[in-house]
Amino acid sequence: MSLAPPTWSDTAQPDEGLADDGSADVQPQDIVEAPAARRAQAPLAPGLYVVATPIGNLRDLTFRALDVLRDADLVLAEDTRVTAKLLSAYGLSKRVERYDDHADDRLRDKILGRLAAGERIALVSDAGTPMVSDPGYRLVEAALEQGATVTPLPGPSAALAALAGAGLPTDRFLFMGFTPSKSGGRRAMFEEVAGVRATLIFYETGPRLADSLADMLSVFGPRQAAVCRELTKLYETFVRGPLDVLASDPALASPRGEIVVLVAPGREAAASAVEADRALLDALARLSPADAAREVAKALGLPRRTLYQRALALRSGSGSAEA
């Protein structure tokens, strides 16, 4: 038997169903029973479970996450109200306690004690994968140090969802998290990664987006980029284009919602002739001219045909490498 689909809209948002005070306000018709026929055969083992939760659309919760949330002795949440709404939507009534980056050592020690006693504890954030710009690192580090089992449950991630829909290279990417609040700090961050040949991923807030795009344009130039807003939610939006166009787009002046900005990879300065010769000589000590040229071309991003001719010259001694 498969999980019955929830009755909420396909575009359910995380703040839907919350009362004015932020508490869960899920109606009886919204509750979905846990799929008893497909529950795990073995009981949930002791340990800490790092559970990814939906970033917007509540249908994105995985079956495995549902199993763990159902069987855990305790759920640690960034905001207990948000997590209570998610649990209620699936008909789960669990003990939920707050755990965030402001948790003190006493609370962490208490949780570690419960793990040592053999309890099953689930760690969730408000949305997405814990520890990806969310709390949890210190607890996981401490749990591992004391010998507890830590099990990650993969699932929703705003960074990966944005990467999948941005239309930018996906073979290499660098996640930078939230940008600094002030322009000087942002530019310093951007300058640090300007030459990285990987798609850059940043989290940003609506009120800071226009200033952040202007700083990106100043540092990166008119590279291709994408602004991804409200992923998996009702007003999900992708705006793609060069940074100079995005930075002047009035629709991006101060949009609402959660935002991911992706910037196309940079280009490193071409290697000099001296650097190419040094790399070729090193490769020629191990490889044939053809293989040496292929290796150096891949490493330095230079034309293989040109490097092959140079390798032949170096091998024959007709081309003397500069010191």
C-alpha positions as a printed Julia matrix, in Angstrom:
323×3 Matrix{Float64}:
  0.0    0.0     0.0
  1.37   3.41   -0.91
  1.08   6.56    1.13
 -2.27   8.26    0.62
 -1.73  11.75   -0.8
 -2.31  14.65    1.59
 -5.42  16.72    1.01
 -3.61  20.07    0.91
 -2.81  21.89   -2.31
  0.06  20.73   -4.49
  1.63  24.08   -3.71
  1.2   23.98    0.07
  3.52  26.43    1.78
  5.22  25.95    5.15
  3.31  28.82    6.76
 -0.07  27.58    5.58
 -2.11  26.13    8.41
 -0.41  28.17   11.14
 -2.55  30.18   13.51
 -1.87  33.85   14.14
  0.39  32.96   17.06
  2.38  30.57   14.88
  0.99  27.4    16.46
 -0.14  24.45   14.36
 -3.65  24.83   13.01
 -4.11  21.68   10.94
 -7.7   20.7    10.3
 -8.9   17.07   10.74
 -9.37  16.65    6.99
 -5.72  17.58    6.46
 -4.33  14.74    8.57
 -2.66  11.87    6.73
 -2.21   8.58    8.52
  1.23   7.0     8.55
  1.33   4.14    6.0
  1.23   1.18    8.38
  1.62  -1.46    5.64
  4.99  -0.12    4.55
  6.59   0.56    7.91
 10.13  -0.66    8.5
 10.25  -4.26    9.69
 13.01  -3.74   12.25
 12.63  -1.3    15.15
 14.41   2.02   14.85
 17.96   1.66   16.19
 19.3    4.01   18.88
 21.14   7.09   17.68
 20.83  10.58   16.26
 18.96  10.94   12.97
 19.5   14.07   10.86
 16.21  14.41    9.0
 15.59  16.61    5.95
 12.1   18.13    5.87
 10.14  19.95    3.13
 11.29  23.43    2.12
  7.77  24.36    1.07
  5.59  21.67   -0.43
  4.61  19.26    2.34
  4.42  16.35   -0.1
  8.21  16.34   -0.3
  8.65  14.49    3.01
 10.2   11.09    2.28
  8.8    7.77    3.48
 12.02   7.11    5.39
 11.83  10.48    7.16
  8.25   9.67    8.1
  9.36   6.33    9.59
 12.0    8.01   11.75
  9.75  10.84   12.9
  7.08   8.31   13.83
  9.39   6.05   15.87
 11.77   8.6    17.43
 11.68   9.09   21.2
 12.33  12.8    20.77
 12.31  15.33   17.93
 14.69  18.3    18.17
 13.4   21.27   16.19
 14.65  24.71   15.22
 11.12  26.07   15.76
  8.73  23.72   17.55
  5.66  25.36   16.01
  6.81  24.71   12.43
  7.7   21.1    13.22
  4.43  20.56   15.12
  2.52  21.58   12.01
  4.44  19.09    9.88
  3.94  16.26   12.37
  0.23  17.05   12.73
 -0.22  16.94    8.97
  0.89  13.3     9.06
 -1.1   12.38   12.15
  1.97  12.17   14.42
  2.01  13.25   18.04
  5.6   13.41   19.27
  7.61  15.04   22.0
  9.25  18.06   20.36
 11.91  20.22   22.0
 13.66  23.31   20.71
 17.28  23.02   19.59
 19.06  25.76   17.65
 22.44  27.48   17.44
 21.71  29.31   20.68
 21.45  26.06   22.66
 23.81  26.05   25.63
 26.16  23.29   26.72
 23.75  22.06   29.39
 21.04  21.32   26.84
 23.55  19.64   24.53
 24.85  17.52   27.4
 21.3   16.51   28.27
 20.69  15.35   24.7
 24.0   13.47   24.66
 22.96  11.73   27.87
 19.75  10.56   26.26
 21.7    9.22   23.27
 24.04   7.38   25.65
 20.98   5.83   27.29
 19.94   4.33   23.94
 17.22   6.73   22.82
 16.32   7.49   19.19
 16.47  11.24   18.54
 15.53  13.04   15.32
 17.06  16.43   14.48
 15.16  18.66   12.04
 15.35  22.29   10.95
 12.46  24.5     9.93
 12.94  23.54    6.29
 15.43  21.53    4.28
 18.49  19.64    5.46
 19.81  20.41    8.97
 23.28  21.97    9.12
 23.01  23.46    5.61
 22.87  27.06    6.92
 20.84  25.62    9.8
 21.61  24.43   13.35
 23.04  21.05   14.25
 26.78  20.94   13.59
 27.89  21.14   17.22
 25.43  18.46   18.32
 26.47  16.06   15.55
 30.14  16.68   16.3
 29.62  15.97   20.02
 27.48  12.89   19.34
 30.16  11.4    17.11
 32.87  12.15   19.68
 31.01  10.17   22.34
 30.47   7.23   19.99
 26.81   7.68   19.13
 25.51   6.58   15.74
 24.59   9.52   13.5
 22.39   8.7    10.49
 21.64  11.3     7.78
 18.32  11.07    5.96
 18.66  12.88    2.61
 15.84  14.95    1.25
 14.84  18.52    0.36
 17.53  21.19    0.02
 16.95  24.7    -1.33
 20.52  24.87   -2.67
 20.19  21.68   -4.72
 16.66  22.47   -5.88
 17.87  25.85   -7.15
 20.88  24.27   -8.85
 18.64  21.78  -10.64
 16.43  24.53  -12.09
 18.87  27.4   -12.65
 20.21  26.29  -16.03
 23.84  26.74  -14.94
 26.63  24.11  -14.88
 26.03  21.42  -12.27
 29.2   19.33  -12.52
 30.99  21.56   -9.98
 29.37  23.93   -7.49
 30.32  25.82   -4.34
 27.74  26.54   -1.63
 28.53  29.76    0.24
 25.45  30.08    2.48
 24.01  33.46    3.45
 25.91  36.53    2.3
 27.1   39.11    4.88
 24.66  41.88    5.72
 26.99  44.75    4.75
 28.36  45.57    1.29
 32.0   45.43    2.35
 31.61  41.94    3.75
 29.68  40.76    0.7
 32.3   42.05   -1.73
 35.05  40.41    0.29
 33.17  37.09    0.08
 32.6   37.47   -3.66
 36.23  38.42   -4.35
 37.38  35.33   -2.48
 35.54  33.04   -4.91
 35.61  35.14   -8.09
 38.11  32.85   -9.81
 36.53  29.56   -8.77
 35.51  27.5   -11.8
 32.27  26.25  -10.27
 28.69  27.49  -10.07
 28.39  29.65   -6.95
 25.34  29.3    -4.69
 24.3   31.97   -2.18
 21.33  32.35    0.15
 19.91  35.89    0.32
 17.05  37.81    1.89
 14.5   39.87   -0.05
 15.38  43.29    1.44
 19.1   42.79    0.64
 18.72  41.2    -2.79
 19.11  44.35   -4.94
 22.24  45.5    -3.08
 23.66  41.98   -3.2
 23.12  41.7    -6.96
 24.82  45.09   -7.43
 27.83  43.86   -5.42
 27.92  40.65   -7.45
 27.92  42.63  -10.68
 30.77  44.81   -9.37
 32.92  41.77   -8.53
 31.87  39.1   -11.04
 30.94  41.27  -14.02
 27.97  40.38  -16.25
 28.13  36.63  -15.7
 25.06  34.5   -16.21
 23.09  34.06  -12.99
 19.72  32.94  -11.63
 17.54  34.23   -8.81
 15.35  31.46   -7.39
 12.55  32.46   -5.04
 10.05  30.51   -2.92
 11.17  27.1    -4.2
  8.46  24.38   -4.23
  5.89  26.92   -3.0
  2.9   28.6    -4.59
  4.87  31.53   -6.03
  8.03  29.66   -7.06
  9.98  31.87   -9.46
 13.18  31.53  -11.48
 14.64  34.68  -13.03
 17.64  33.92  -15.26
 20.0   36.25  -17.09
 23.3   38.15  -16.91
 23.99  39.92  -13.64
 23.79  43.4   -15.18
 20.22  42.69  -16.26
 19.22  41.07  -12.98
 20.75  43.89  -10.93
 18.57  46.45  -12.76
 15.35  44.4   -12.74
 12.74  46.31  -10.66
 10.97  43.04   -9.87
 14.06  42.01   -7.89
 14.33  45.27   -5.93
 12.92  43.81   -2.7
 10.94  40.63   -3.32
  9.33  38.63   -0.56
 10.22  35.1     0.35
 13.3   32.93    0.63
 15.87  33.4    -2.13
 18.76  31.46   -3.64
 21.14  33.23   -6.05
 23.39  31.23   -8.38
 26.26  32.68  -10.4
 28.0   31.01  -13.34
 31.58  29.73  -12.89
 34.5   32.1   -13.13
 37.47  31.76  -15.42
 40.96  31.52  -14.01
 43.77  33.4   -15.73
 45.37  31.35  -18.47
 48.61  29.64  -17.48
 51.77  31.32  -18.73
 54.17  29.67  -21.19
 56.63  29.1   -18.36
 53.97  27.36  -16.25
 52.92  25.23  -19.21
 56.53  24.19  -19.89
 57.08  23.25  -16.28
 53.94  21.15  -16.26
 54.89  19.47  -19.54
 58.41  18.63  -18.34
 57.0   17.07  -15.2
 54.49  15.05  -17.23
 57.09  14.01  -19.84
 59.13  12.37  -17.09
 56.28   9.92  -16.7
 54.28   9.94  -19.92
 54.5   10.03  -23.69
 54.2   13.44  -25.41
 50.59  12.73  -26.36
 49.59  11.67  -22.84
 51.57  14.52  -21.28
 49.8   17.04  -23.51
 46.44  15.53  -22.6
 47.17  15.68  -18.87
 48.42  19.28  -18.92
 45.58  20.45  -21.18
 43.06  19.15  -18.69
 44.89  20.64  -15.71
 45.57  24.1   -17.14
 42.72  24.51  -19.61
 45.05  25.01  -22.58
 44.69  23.62  -26.15
 45.91  20.01  -26.31
 47.2   20.32  -29.91
 49.45  23.27  -29.01
 50.72  21.49  -25.93
 51.48  18.35  -27.93
 53.66  20.29  -30.37
 55.44  21.92  -27.47
 55.92  18.54  -25.75
 57.56  17.14  -28.91
 59.93  20.1   -29.01
 60.82  19.72  -25.35
 61.35  15.98  -25.75
 63.67  16.45  -28.74
 65.56  19.24  -27.06
 64.77  21.76  -29.78
 62.71  23.83  -27.4
 64.47  24.95  -24.24
 62.18  25.57  -21.28
 62.63  28.86  -19.45
 63.79  28.6   -15.87
